[in-house]
Amino acid sequence: MEGREAVVESPDHSFEPFIVHYAETFIVPAAVGAYTIRPFGESVGTTCGTLKAFVRTSDIKNGYHLPGA
C-alpha cells in the first residue's frame, strides 16, 4: 500500500471494512468477491497505490511447486 492509509470495503457488507497503512500488506481472499479500496483519513483527497497479486494453484500439487510448471 502506498499512501498514508486506505480503507478496504465490501459493497454488499460481506466483511467489515478494514484500514491499511503505508507499506502494509493485506490479503483479500477470492471468495470475498467484490471489494473497493479508497483513500481514508489523512489520505482523503490524494491518490493511493496498491499492487495486486495472484496465487496460481494449477502449478501446485500436494503442497509442492512442480519444477518446470
CYANA upper distance limits for C-alpha pairs under 8 A (distance plus 0.5 A):
  1 MET  CA      5 GLU  CA      8.43
  1 MET  CA     20 VAL  CA      7.85
  1 MET  CA     21 HIS  CA      7.25
  1 MET  CA     22 TYR  CA      5.90
  1 MET  CA     23 ALA  CA      5.55
  1 MET  CA     24 GLU  CA      6.24
  1 MET  CA     25 THR  CA      7.16
  1 MET  CA     48 CYS  CA      7.80
  1 MET  CA     49 GLY  CA      6.31
  1 MET  CA     50 THR  CA      5.27
  1 MET  CA     51 LEU  CA      7.68
  2 GLU  CA     21 HIS  CA      8.45
  2 GLU  CA     22 TYR  CA      5.82
  2 GLU  CA     23 ALA  CA      6.62
  2 GLU  CA     48 CYS  CA      6.00
  2 GLU  CA     49 GLY  CA      5.29
  2 GLU  CA     50 THR  CA      6.76
  3 GLY  CA     21 HIS  CA      7.84
  3 GLY  CA     22 TYR  CA      5.93
  3 GLY  CA     43 SER  CA      7.11
  3 GLY  CA     47 THR  CA      7.66
  3 GLY  CA     48 CYS  CA      5.29
  3 GLY  CA     49 GLY  CA      7.16
  4 ARG  CA     21 HIS  CA      6.19
  4 ARG  CA     22 TYR  CA      5.58
  4 ARG  CA     42 GLU  CA      6.97
  4 ARG  CA     43 SER  CA      6.11
  4 ARG  CA     48 CYS  CA      8.36
  5 GLU  CA     19 ILE  CA      7.25
  5 GLU  CA     20 VAL  CA      6.03
  5 GLU  CA     21 HIS  CA      4.75
  5 GLU  CA     22 TYR  CA      6.49
  5 GLU  CA     39 PRO  CA      6.79
  5 GLU  CA     40 PHE  CA      6.06
  5 GLU  CA     41 GLY  CA      7.15
  5 GLU  CA     42 GLU  CA      7.52
  5 GLU  CA     43 SER  CA      6.43
  5 GLU  CA     48 CYS  CA      8.40
  6 ALA  CA     19 ILE  CA      6.16
  6 ALA  CA     20 VAL  CA      5.94
  6 ALA  CA     21 HIS  CA      7.06
  6 ALA  CA     37 ILE  CA      7.01
  6 ALA  CA     38 ARG  CA      5.92
  6 ALA  CA     39 PRO  CA      4.80
  6 ALA  CA     40 PHE  CA      5.02
  6 ALA  CA     41 GLY  CA      8.04
  6 ALA  CA     43 SER  CA      7.60
  6 ALA  CA     48 CYS  CA      7.87
  7 VAL  CA     17 PRO  CA      7.00
  7 VAL  CA     18 PHE  CA      6.07
  7 VAL  CA     19 ILE  CA      4.90
  7 VAL  CA     20 VAL  CA      6.75
  7 VAL  CA     37 ILE  CA      6.16
  7 VAL  CA     38 ARG  CA      6.10
  7 VAL  CA     39 PRO  CA      6.89
  7 VAL  CA     40 PHE  CA      6.22
  8 VAL  CA     17 PRO  CA      6.04
  8 VAL  CA     18 PHE  CA      5.91
  8 VAL  CA     19 ILE  CA      6.83
  8 VAL  CA     20 VAL  CA      8.12
  8 VAL  CA     35 TYR  CA      7.33
  8 VAL  CA     36 THR  CA      6.14
  8 VAL  CA     37 ILE  CA      5.06
  8 VAL  CA     38 ARG  CA      7.33
  9 GLU  CA     13 HIS  CA      7.97
  9 GLU  CA     15 PHE  CA      7.91
  9 GLU  CA     16 GLU  CA      7.50
  9 GLU  CA     17 PRO  CA      5.07
  9 GLU  CA     18 PHE  CA      7.38
  9 GLU  CA     35 TYR  CA      6.01
  9 GLU  CA     36 THR  CA      5.74
  9 GLU  CA     37 ILE  CA      6.99
 10 SER  CA     14 SER  CA      6.44
 10 SER  CA     15 PHE  CA      6.66
 10 SER  CA     16 GLU  CA      7.98
 10 SER  CA     17 PRO  CA      7.43
 10 SER  CA     34 ALA  CA      6.88
 10 SER  CA     35 TYR  CA      5.02
 10 SER  CA     36 THR  CA      6.87
 11 PRO  CA     34 ALA  CA      7.38
 11 PRO  CA     35 TYR  CA      6.70
 11 PRO  CA     36 THR  CA      7.77
 14 SER  CA     32 VAL  CA      7.64
 15 PHE  CA     32 VAL  CA      8.42
 19 ILE  CA     40 PHE  CA      8.26
 20 VAL  CA     24 GLU  CA      6.80
 20 VAL  CA     25 THR  CA      8.36
 20 VAL  CA     26 PHE  CA      8.01
 28 VAL  CA     32 VAL  CA      7.41
 38 ARG  CA     48 CYS  CA      8.11
 39 PRO  CA     43 SER  CA      5.62
 39 PRO  CA     44 VAL  CA      5.51
 39 PRO  CA     45 GLY  CA      7.83
 39 PRO  CA     46 THR  CA      7.44
 39 PRO  CA     47 THR  CA      7.48
 39 PRO  CA     48 CYS  CA      6.74
 40 PHE  CA     44 VAL  CA      5.65
 43 SER  CA     47 THR  CA      7.87
 43 SER  CA     48 CYS  CA      7.96
 56 ARG  CA     60 ILE  CA      8.22
 59 ASP  CA     65 HIS  CA      6.66
 59 ASP  CA     66 LEU  CA      6.56
 59 ASP  CA     69 ALA  CA      6.20
 60 ILE  CA     64 TYR  CA      6.06
 60 ILE  CA     65 HIS  CA      5.32
 60 ILE  CA     66 LEU  CA      6.63
 61 LYS  CA     65 HIS  CA      7.13
 61 LYS  CA     66 LEU  CA      7.41
 65 HIS  CA     69 ALA  CA      8.28
